[in-house]
Amino acid sequence: MRHNPRVSKIIFFAILYLLTSIFIISLIQFHGLTDERTGVICMVDFNAHKPFAYRILMPSIIRFIDISTPGSIKYRISKWMSGMIIDKQKTVYADIPEKIKSIQDENGYRIAIYQVLNLLSLFMFLLSLRFMAKNLIDLSESAYNILPLGMAVVIPVFLDYPNYMYDFLNLFLFTAGLILLYREKWNLYLIILTLAILNKETAILLSVVFVIFYFNKIDRPMFFSLLAIQVGLFVIIKLSLYFIFKDNPGGFVELHLLRNLSYLSKASNYFRFESISTCLLSLSGLNFPVPRGLNLFVIALVALTVFWGWFSKSLFLRKSAIIAIILFVLCLPFGHIEELRDYYEALPIIYLLGVSGLLKMMKSFGIIKP
């Protein structure tokens, strides 16, 4: 059998991306399995508080797989999974409430499905990030392959808060949407947009990128038709979900403006570094400092690399970067301003702009050859 170097390289990097995904997930400190407002179990039971209840894609997939699986298989996996979770928790908590044990026992199989889908979503994000880079920045083939591995350093900075069940799927779908938007694959784009909105409503920011990038780029009839379809999809989905979950506790949005203004008023919040506490990789924690929240050192470093050689970078990336500002403005009244996972939609854009700027900087200083 003849050896094919290309196939071997694909397999090698696929395994490397999978190991990177496992590493990132191992650093998650708060999985949010049994939280009564936003946890995996209440989301899958469609009992979560609004607006989290509206994010139904991952819960629906889990329910479908759960219903489609034979009972004997579910029972064995459920017992194994719930036992493993409780064993891990016992090394951290002196006492686990019986209510939580009971919930985990009853939902071990659903939790197992979630963990697999969460891992798959992160793996697919790394693949899509590589494909996005190949379309939008000029690198060598080896650099395209290595570029997604940087997420092993970047994403852990975002893990200060719980890993909500839709987060990594959001990363993948939004990145895929950006790629399809750039390549003008409209039918596939509209399908991904629909799925992304069902996963998290902020996916409508893809339509903002569409407006900014294509306003003077395609024929007006096509532009307005595509825009009308996108707005229509968003309105239909949001209204449908509103009526389906009208009896769930919570509101259409959550207001945190006063809390965020208080956070922004404290100088110490701009210099936060914290060690990673208990996680799967180390139950006693990882004793090295990780920047958290609106850390000025990180913000300055990111800004420097993003804006270095700004006008020589991809126009699509430069115009798409506006969503980072929009997300910050939205977070001020409706989110926790320092909760970086709320900015996931901007991550692939800012990361590629940053990598591109860093390489241009290194060439300018002669660190690498032009």
HELIX and SHEET records of a PDB file:
HELIX    1   1 PRO A    5  SER A   26  1                                  22    
HELIX    2   2 VAL A   40  VAL A   44  1                                   5    
HELIX    3   3 PHE A   52  TYR A   54  5                                   3    
HELIX    4   4 LEU A   57  SER A   68  1                                  12    
HELIX    5   5 GLY A   71  LYS A   90  1                                  20    
HELIX    6   6 GLU A   98  GLU A  106  1                                   9    
HELIX    7   7 GLY A  108  LEU A  136  1                                  29    
HELIX    8   8 GLU A  141  ILE A  146  1                                   6    
HELIX    9   9 LEU A  147  GLY A  150  5                                   4    
HELIX   10  10 MET A  151  VAL A  154  1                                   4    
HELIX   11  11 ILE A  155  PHE A  158  5                                   4    
HELIX   12  12 ASP A  167  TYR A  182  1                                  16    
HELIX   13  13 TRP A  186  ASN A  199  1                                  14    
HELIX   14  14 GLU A  201  ILE A  204  5                                   4    
HELIX   15  15 LEU A  205  TYR A  214  1                                  10    
HELIX   16  16 ARG A  220  ILE A  244  1                                  25    
HELIX   17  17 LEU A  257  LEU A  264  1                                   8    
HELIX   18  18 ALA A  267  PHE A  271  5                                   5    
HELIX   19  19 LEU A  296  PHE A  307  1                                  12    
HELIX   20  20 TRP A  310  SER A  312  5                                   3    
HELIX   21  21 LEU A  315  SER A  320  1                                   6    
HELIX   22  22 ILE A  322  PHE A  334  1                                  13    
HELIX   23  23 LEU A  340  ALA A  346  5                                   7    
HELIX   24  24 LEU A  347  SER A  364  1                                  18    
SHEET    1   A 2 PHE A 273  ILE A 276  0                                        
SHEET    2   A 2 LEU A 286  PRO A 291 -1                                        
END                                                                             
